[in-house]
Structures are given as structure tokens and as C-alpha cells.
């Protein structure tokens, strides 16, 4: 791990994953996400921490996501995408970015459009 991500033992704060998951879910709900998206986004961040991937966990990513919601850079409730395609290229237009929890939701209509 990069040294600037390393937390000294005296600075560590240990939290049970279930309690952290509930707190992070509540934060995402407060930001306007649906319950299912908030739960999924929380699960992704907490599981990264549990696996030891601190760079993509709660302590490093949650504050950034909250900033993106507050700055209106990320849409907490994205609608369906508008896939466009031709024989060689399929692209997805998102009027406003969303968190990765919805990327599969956007990708499937685009993939279907490319197959047609």
C-alpha cells in the first residue's frame, strides 16, 4: 500500500462492518439515493475496507462521493440512459454522472442496442 494511505496503529479506529454499513447507507440515503442503491454503494465501500483495500473504502471514498452529491456532479437518482449505436460504436449518454451502482443499469440497454 502507498505510504500516504497507511494509518498508524495509534490512529486506527476499528468499527464493526455491520454498524459501518448501516451508517454509510444512511448517509447515501440522506444524499437522495434510493434504498437499494444506497445499500449497494455502502456494501461496496465497506467490503473494500473489510478486504483491506483502504484506497477504495469508506475512509477514502465516502467523503468524495458526498462532495460530488453536494456539488451536483453526481445524480443520486439517475434515469435510464439513451443508448446510441451504429455498426461499429455503441455509446451511452448520461445527462449527469452516477455512482458505479447504476452503471450496469446503463450498460444493458446499450449492449442490447448494439446487438440489434
HUPE-V986996 format. One record per residue. N is the residue number from 1. PHI is phi in whole degrees, 0 to 359 (none if undefined). PSI is psi in whole degrees, 0 to 359 (999 if undefined). NEAR is the number of other C-alpha atoms within 10 Angstrom. Layout:
N_PHI_PSI_NEAR ; N_PHI_PSI_NEAR
This chain:
1_none_144_9 ; 2_298_140_6 ; 3_300_324_6 ; 4_289_349_6 ; 5_265_350_11 ; 6_287_133_11 ; 7_256_127_11 ; 8_296_144_7 ; 9_307_324_7 ; 10_288_344_6 ; 11_260_353_7 ; 12_294_141_9 ; 13_235_118_7 ; 14_262_132_7 ; 15_229_141_9 ; 16_294_135_9 ; 17_305_321_14 ; 18_295_320_11 ; 19_292_319_10 ; 20_295_317_17 ; 21_300_316_23 ; 22_298_317_15 ; 23_295_314_13 ; 24_295_319_21 ; 25_301_315_23 ; 26_299_322_17 ; 27_294_315_16 ; 28_296_322_23 ; 29_298_318_17 ; 30_297_330_12 ; 31_282_352_18 ; 32_105_6_15 ; 33_287_156_21 ; 34_292_161_15 ; 35_300_316_13 ; 36_293_320_12 ; 37_291_320_20 ; 38_298_317_23 ; 39_295_318_19 ; 40_294_314_18 ; 41_298_319_22 ; 42_296_315_25 ; 43_302_319_21 ; 44_297_312_17 ; 45_294_314_23 ; 46_293_319_25 ; 47_294_329_18 ; 48_297_316_16 ; 49_297_316_18 ; 50_298_324_13 ; 51_281_355_9 ; 52_88_14_12 ; 53_263_70_14 ; 54_299_332_20 ; 55_297_336_16 ; 56_243_19_16 ; 57_261_192_20 ; 58_299_313_23 ; 59_296_332_14 ; 60_259_330_14 ; 61_258_329_14 ; 62_301_314_18 ; 63_298_325_11 ; 64_292_317_12 ; 65_298_318_17 ; 66_298_318_16 ; 67_300_316_13 ; 68_295_322_18 ; 69_295_312_19 ; 70_296_326_12 ; 71_278_0_10 ; 72_62_25_12 ; 73_279_330_13 ; 74_243_137_17 ; 75_270_119_20 ; 76_289_341_22 ; 77_227_69_15 ; 78_292_146_17 ; 79_270_181_14 ; 80_297_150_14 ; 81_279_170_19 ; 82_246_92_15 ; 83_288_142_19 ; 84_234_147_14 ; 85_207_158_16 ; 86_223_192_10 ; 87_293_335_8 ; 88_248_344_6 ; 89_219_138_8 ; 90_231_125_15 ; 91_233_160_16 ; 92_241_126_15 ; 93_261_120_13 ; 94_248_119_15 ; 95_298_336_12 ; 96_207_137_14 ; 97_300_154_16 ; 98_232_166_19 ; 99_291_160_17 ; 100_302_346_13 ; 101_299_336_16 ; 102_253_2_18 ; 103_297_323_12 ; 104_295_325_10 ; 105_297_324_14 ; 106_281_325_21 ; 107_289_323_16 ; 108_298_314_13 ; 109_298_326_17 ; 110_293_317_20 ; 111_297_317_15 ; 112_298_318_11 ; 113_297_321_16 ; 114_291_327_17 ; 115_287_334_10 ; 116_284_999_8
